[in-house]
């Protein structure tokens, strides 16, 4: 029973480790891909360029492209008047990202926490959707008016962020526009995402600042494994000065962090497996000590050493099988319980997710079960050979 429990706990721990690592990577990757497209096509140095239907048609014509759309990104200082005092302004640098109606609706359907997607023609100013972190920092509410300060050639970003700055001093050198907070979204990706990116309508942003110009094209693919190849094909098709990159290249630091999490998994697998192996070896050795006289009697009656080994290998197989089955049931039960009730929470600012993610993969369960069974039977051969090598006279005289 001790051996069965030990193998069950080790198997369950190993399966849960793989489920958490896979679930964590899958959750963060899903959020990053939802926030951005699978790939982007731009001009060098993030220069704006003229939108052409022919370019968009070429991108959409690739067999691996699921959808493609233009976007426009502009840097601003977003200034919001404090609700506590009309004399205090809070400022923060942001990127206003203009996207089409369909892309905006898909994104906000997933992540909108306050406000509405429906247009309100009675409100003047650019409709903006701010991230939850940015809203908390600047005390933004749905319906609140803010000021977008475009950095001109003579404007200093450091002076603008200074805080309680007289807005009149900036009028002569800066592009100013009034914005209205239409909604608050929350993706859980706080640093560099929810605290920095503001969503707006592409056509409205073009009308106010850059008519008929865009920053690039977003595109999503059917097969992520073919993503690098698809980017190369599109760049070759469009020609210079276009260049492209994938979401994995754009957020390489975050994906490297996820890869580091996965790199720890083999060490955990080896550690837990070693524990299970030593568990079964020690159990069989104790069993041999207890059954020494019986082994000697069987040898004296003419039982072959190979059959004596088979007895203990069968014992190891039954113990291992019971432990593996129990471990699988335990791991699956704990996973379903956590997915249902979310008892284990995480700091979202550090991990981008609120709860421990678990991805139940049948292949993980099968791989762990087969590996534990194979290794325990392999190392059970050592005590089995010890039992078979006992001399009848020595065993009976013990």
C-alpha positions in Angstrom: 0.0 0.0 0.0 2.9 2.4 0.8 4.4 1.7 -2.6 1.1 2.2 -4.4 0.5 5.4 -2.6 4.0 6.6 -3.4 3.8 5.9 -7.1 0.3 7.4 -7.2 1.4 10.6 -5.7 4.5 10.8 -7.9 2.4 10.1 -11.0 -0.3 12.7 -10.1 2.4 15.3 -9.3 4.1 14.7 -12.7 0.8 14.9 -14.6 -0.3 18.0 -12.8 3.1 19.6 -13.5 2.8 19.0 -17.2 -0.9 20.2 -17.1 0.0 23.5 -15.4 3.1 24.2 -17.6 1.0 23.5 -20.8 -2.0 25.4 -19.5 0.1 28.4 -18.5 1.9 28.6 -21.9 -1.4 28.1 -23.8 -3.2 30.8 -21.8 -0.5 33.4 -22.2 0.0 32.6 -25.9 -3.8 32.8 -26.4 -3.9 36.3 -24.8 -0.9 37.6 -26.8 -2.4 36.3 -30.0 -5.8 37.8 -29.1 -4.2 41.1 -28.4 -2.2 41.2 -31.6 -2.4 39.4 -34.9 -0.4 36.3 -35.9 1.7 38.5 -38.2 2.1 42.1 -39.2 3.3 43.7 -42.4 4.8 47.2 -42.1 7.2 49.7 -43.7 10.7 50.3 -42.1 10.9 52.5 -39.0 7.1 52.2 -38.5 6.5 54.8 -41.3 2.9 55.4 -42.3 2.0 54.6 -45.9 -0.9 54.7 -48.3 -3.5 52.0 -47.9 -4.0 50.0 -51.1 -6.7 47.4 -51.8 -4.3 45.5 -54.1 -1.8 44.9 -51.2 -4.6 43.8 -48.9 -5.9 41.4 -51.6 -2.4 39.9 -52.1 -2.1 39.2 -48.4 -5.6 37.7 -48.1 -4.9 35.6 -51.2 -2.3 33.5 -49.4 -3.7 30.0 -48.7 -2.7 30.1 -45.1 -4.2 33.5 -44.3 -7.5 33.4 -42.5 -8.2 37.1 -42.4 -6.3 40.4 -43.0 -7.0 44.0 -42.1 -5.3 47.4 -42.0 -4.5 49.2 -38.8 -3.1 52.6 -37.7 -1.0 53.3 -34.6 -0.2 56.7 -33.3 1.6 57.8 -30.1 0.0 60.3 -27.8 0.1 61.7 -24.3 -3.3 60.9 -22.8 -4.2 63.6 -20.3 -7.1 63.2 -17.8 -8.4 65.7 -15.3 -8.6 64.3 -11.8 -12.1 63.9 -10.3 -10.9 65.1 -7.0 -9.6 68.5 -8.2 -10.2 70.3 -11.5 -6.7 71.7 -11.4 -4.8 68.5 -11.4 -4.1 66.6 -14.6 -2.7 63.1 -14.9 -0.7 62.2 -18.0 0.6 59.0 -19.5 2.1 58.0 -22.9 -0.2 55.7 -24.9 -0.5 54.2 -28.3 -3.9 54.7 -29.9 -4.5 51.7 -32.2 -7.1 52.2 -34.9 -8.7 49.0 -36.2 -11.7 48.1 -38.3 -15.1 47.6 -36.9 -15.0 43.8 -37.2 -11.6 43.4 -35.5 -12.7 45.8 -32.8 -15.9 43.9 -32.1 -14.1 40.5 -31.9 -11.6 41.9 -29.5 -14.1 43.7 -27.3 -16.4 40.8 -27.2 -13.7 38.8 -25.4 -12.3 41.5 -23.1 -14.7 44.4 -22.6 -15.4 44.8 -18.9 -17.3 48.2 -18.9 -19.0 50.3 -21.4 -20.6 49.4 -24.7 -19.5 48.6 -28.3 -22.5 50.4 -29.8 -21.7 53.7 -31.4 -23.1 56.9 -30.0 -23.2 59.7 -32.6 -24.3 62.3 -30.1 -20.9 62.2 -28.3 -18.2 64.4 -29.8 -14.6 63.3 -29.9 -12.8 60.0 -30.8 -14.3 57.0 -29.1 -11.6 55.2 -27.1 -11.4 51.9 -25.3 -8.8 52.0 -22.6 -7.2 49.1 -20.7 -8.1 48.4 -17.1 -4.6 49.2 -15.8 -4.5 52.5 -17.7 -8.0 53.3 -16.4 -6.9 52.7 -12.8 -3.8 54.8 -13.2 -5.6 57.8 -14.7 -9.0 57.4 -13.0 -10.8 56.8 -16.3 -14.5 56.1 -16.3 -16.9 55.3 -19.1 -18.1 58.5 -20.7 -15.2 60.6 -19.4 -13.6 63.0 -21.7 -9.8 63.0 -22.1 -7.3 64.9 -24.2 -4.9 63.3 -26.7 -1.7 65.3 -27.1 0.1 64.4 -30.3 3.9 64.8 -30.1 4.9 67.3 -32.7 8.4 68.1 -34.0 9.0 70.7 -31.3 7.3 68.8 -28.4 9.2 67.2 -25.6 7.7 64.0 -24.3 9.5 64.3 -21.0 7.9 67.7 -20.3 4.5 66.5 -21.2 4.5 63.6 -18.8 5.5 65.9 -16.0 2.0 66.0 -14.7 0.5 69.3 -13.5 1.4 71.2 -16.7 -0.5 74.2 -18.1 -2.2 72.9 -21.2 -2.2 76.4 -22.8 1.6 76.3 -23.2 1.4 73.3 -25.5 -1.3 74.6 -27.9 1.0 76.3 -30.4 3.2 73.2 -31.0 1.0 70.2 -30.5 -1.8 68.4 -32.2 -4.7 68.2 -29.7 -7.8 66.1 -29.9 -10.6 65.3 -27.5 -11.4 61.7 -26.8 -14.2 60.0 -25.0 -13.8 56.8 -23.0 -16.4 54.5 -24.5 -15.3 51.3 -22.6 -12.8 49.6 -20.4 -11.2 46.3 -21.5 -9.1 43.9 -19.5 -6.9 41.2 -21.1 -4.8 40.5 -18.0 -1.6 41.5 -19.9 -0.9 44.6 -17.9 2.6 45.9 -18.5 2.9 47.2 -22.1 -0.6 46.2 -23.0 -3.6 47.2 -20.8 -1.6 50.1 -19.4 -0.4 51.4 -22.8 -2.7 50.5 -25.8 -5.9 52.4 -26.4 -8.3 51.0 -29.0 -10.1 53.3 -31.5 -11.9 53.2 -34.8 -9.6 53.2 -37.8 -11.7 55.4 -40.0 -12.2 58.0 -37.2 -8.5 58.1 -36.5 -7.6 58.5 -40.1 -10.1 61.4 -40.6 -8.7 63.3 -37.6 -5.0 62.8 -38.2 -3.8 60.8 -41.2 -6.4 60.5 -44.1 -6.1 57.2 -46.1 -2.8 56.2 -44.4 -2.1 53.2 -42.2 0.7 51.7 -40.1 0.5 48.3 -41.6 -1.6 45.1 -42.1 -2.6 42.6 -39.5 -3.2 39.0 -40.6 -4.1 35.7 -38.9 -3.3 32.3 -40.2 -4.9 28.9 -40.3 -1.8 26.9 -39.4 0.6 28.5 -36.8 3.3 26.0 -37.6 3.5 27.6 -41.1 3.6 31.1 -39.7 7.3 32.0 -40.5 7.0 30.6 -44.0 3.9 32.6 -44.6 5.5 35.8 -43.5 8.4 35.2 -46.0 6.0 34.5 -48.8 4.0 37.7 -48.2 7.1 39.9 -48.0 8.5 38.4 -51.2 5.1 38.9 -52.9 4.7 42.6 -51.8 8.3 43.5 -52.3 10.3 46.4 -50.8 9.9 48.4 -48.7 7.5 46.0 -46.9 8.8 43.7 -44.1 6.9 41.4 -41.8 7.3 39.7 -38.4 5.3 37.2 -36.3 3.7 37.6 -32.9 6.4 35.3 -31.6 9.1 37.7 -32.8 7.3 40.8 -31.7 6.9 39.5 -28.1 10.1 37.4 -28.1 10.9 38.2 -24.5 7.6 36.9 -23.2 7.8 33.7 -25.3 11.3 33.1 -24.1 10.0 33.4 -20.6 7.4 30.8 -21.4 10.1 28.6 -23.0 12.1 28.8 -19.7 9.0 27.6 -17.8 8.9 24.5 -20.1 12.7 23.9 -19.8 12.2 23.2 -16.1 9.8 20.4 -16.8 12.4 17.7 -17.6 14.1 18.3 -14.3 10.8 17.8 -12.5 10.1 14.7 -14.5 13.4 13.2 -13.7 13.1 14.0 -10.0 9.6 12.6 -9.6 10.5 9.5 -11.6 13.6 8.8 -9.5 11.4 8.9 -6.4 9.0 6.4 -7.9 11.8 4.1 -9.0 13.5 4.1 -5.6 10.1 3.5 -4.0 9.5 0.3 -6.0 13.0 -0.9 -5.5 12.9 -0.4 -1.7 9.5 -2.1 -1.5 10.7 -5.2 -3.4 13.9 -5.4 -1.4 11.9 -5.4 1.9 9.6 -8.0 0.4 12.6 -10.2 -0.5 13.9 -9.9 3.1 10.5 -10.9 4.5 10.2 -13.8 2.0 13.7 -15.2 2.2 12.7 -18.5 3.6 9.9 -18.9 1.1 12.3 -18.2 -1.7 14.8 -20.8 -0.4 12.0 -23.4 -0.1 10.9 -22.7 -3.7 14.5 -23.1 -4.9 14.9 -26.3 -3.0 11.7 -27.7 -4.6 13.2 -27.0 -8.0 11.7 -23.7 -9.1 14.0 -22.1 -11.7 15.7 -18.7 -10.9 13.9 -17.1 -13.9 10.5 -18.0 -12.5 11.4 -16.7 -9.1 12.4 -13.4 -10.8 9.1 -13.4 -12.7 7.2 -13.6 -9.3 8.8 -10.4 -8.1 8.5 -8.7 -11.5 4.8 -9.5 -11.5 4.5 -8.1 -8.0 6.3 -4.9 -9.3 3.9 -4.7 -12.3 0.8 -5.0 -10.1 2.1 -2.4 -7.6 3.1 0.0 -10.5 -0.2 -0.5 -12.3 -2.2 0.2 -9.2 -0.2 3.3 -8.4 -0.4 4.7 -12.0 -4.1 4.2 -12.2 -4.7 5.8 -8.8 -2.4 8.7 -9.8 -4.2 9.3 -13.1 -7.6 9.4 -11.2 -6.1 11.7 -8.6 -4.6 14.1 -11.1 -7.8 14.2 -13.2 -10.0 14.8 -10.2 -7.8 17.6 -8.8 -7.6 19.2 -12.3 -11.4 19.2 -12.8 -11.9 20.5 -9.3 -9.5 23.4 -9.8 -10.9 24.3 -13.2 -14.4 24.4 -11.7 -13.7 26.3 -8.4 -10.4 28.2 -9.1 -9.1 27.8 -5.5 -5.5 28.7 -6.4 -5.1 32.3 -7.4 -2.1 34.1 -8.9 -1.0 37.7 -8.9 -2.1 38.8 -12.4 0.4 41.6 -12.7 3.2 39.0 -12.6 1.7 36.0 -14.3 -0.9 37.6 -16.7 -3.6 35.2 -15.4 -5.7 35.2 -12.3 -5.9 31.4 -11.6 -3.7 28.4 -12.1 -4.3 27.3 -15.6 -4.6 23.6 -16.3 -4.7 22.0 -19.7 -5.9 18.4 -19.6 -4.0 16.6 -22.4 -4.7 12.8 -22.8 -1.2 12.4 -24.4 0.4 13.7 -21.1 -1.6 11.2 -19.1 -0.6 8.4 -21.5 3.1 9.4 -21.7 3.5 9.7 -18.0 1.7 6.4 -17.3 3.8 4.5 -19.8 7.1 6.1 -18.6 6.4 5.3 -15.0 5.4 1.7 -15.7 8.4 1.1 -17.9 10.9 2.6 -15.5 9.6 0.8 -12.5 9.6 -2.5 -14.3 13.1 -1.8 -15.6 14.6 -1.1 -12.2 12.5 -3.8 -10.5 14.7 -6.2 -12.4 17.5 -5.5 -9.8 15.8 -6.8 -6.7 14.2 -9.6 -8.8 17.6 -10.9 -9.7 18.7 -10.6 -6.1 15.8 -12.9 -5.1 16.6 -15.4 -7.9 20.3 -15.5 -6.9 19.6 -16.7 -3.3 21.0 -20.1 -2.6 18.5 -22.6 -1.0 20.8 -23.5 1.9 21.5 -19.9 2.7 17.9 -18.8 2.4 16.5 -21.6 4.5 19.2 -21.1 7.2 18.4 -17.4 7.6 
